[in-house]
Amino acid sequence: MSSPMTLSPASGSALSGIHTGLQHLRGVAAEIAGTAVDPVGRDPARPLVEQRIQARQVEASVEVLETEQRMLGTLIDMKV
């Protein structure tokens, strides 16, 4: 019987950041679609800017995971 996988604090934070960013991207996409249908009183630039911000959050979180993997690989190489 295998035990559940444990995540490092860095991995947990990165995965949380990815999840949150993707959730916000879905919401922004829905807002952009709604603006196209009913543009009255809505600033079309705001959700586009928010989309870029959320995409950057996801990219940064992925970079944290990649950096952690590289560091772990280096530590394993040093140990062996």
Buried (B, 14 or more C-beta within 10 A) or exposed (E): EEEEEEEEEEBEBBBEBBEBBBEBBEBBEEBBEEBEEEEEEBEEEEBBEBBEEBBEBBEEBBEBBEEBEEEEEEEEEEEE
